[in-house]
Amino acid sequence: MRNIKAVFIKQVLSYIKNPAMYGTPITFLLLPLAFRIFIPEIQPELIVTQFLVMFVGISMIGASAGFLAEDRVTMNLRFMGMSGVKPYQYLIGTCGTLLVVSFIAITLFGLIGQHSGQALINFITVSMLGAASSMLLGITLGLSKFADFTMIIALLLGVGPVFADANETLEQIFYFTYTMQVNNAVQGYLNVNPIGSIQIILINMTVLLIAFIVMNMKNGLDGEKIVKKMA
């Protein structure tokens, strides 16, 4: 627990010091708010959904991968590994920071979209599961040889469902992605139990967790491996 707390505090401070990390979520929140103010006739649910999906797909993948990249460059990752921080502790501490950020942002998205009651609870639940999936994906990509393609993948997952709303082919392509299911649930099923979307998101999370474990076993966060590489 001490290691998790140390990683959490470190990542919170890193997040606060890095405008690139919190600038994008703030932008995604301000844009639907601006639409609500200056174009009052627009459907708040529709415009909020579009920017919510971009927040989940782009901001959270980028932030989690950014934490890992920063920790590698600054040698913090090596230091934490040598100090006994386990991979799961790093994952929990890092994702814990972003889960707090996500909860605040997603709640604000829900309020801007004028959701309330059970609809707001469903909105937050589905969106938080999507954000957690993005965190797993971001850290996994950061550990893999595809790290350079992280933002391309983030853009595809963040923007793809928005375009898929107007294109059947894209809808079929993105259907089983967690961001598409967040999009579908938030748009159409908030007043009922969005169990179908949640199941697909959980399958995505399971696959991503397995991918993280595999990537970590190959060249990840384990302190003993780091020490061996230094020898």
VENBELUR-V363162 format. One record per helix or strand of 3 or more residues. SS is the DSSP state (~ for helix, > for strand). FROM is the first residue (numbers start at 1). TO is the last residue. If there is no record, write none. Layout:
BEGIN
SS_FROM_TO, SS_FROM_TO
END
This chain:
BEGIN
~_2_17, ~_19_38, ~_44_73, ~_76_82, ~_87_112, ~_117_143, ~_147_164, ~_168_174, ~_178_188, ~_195_219, ~_223_230
END
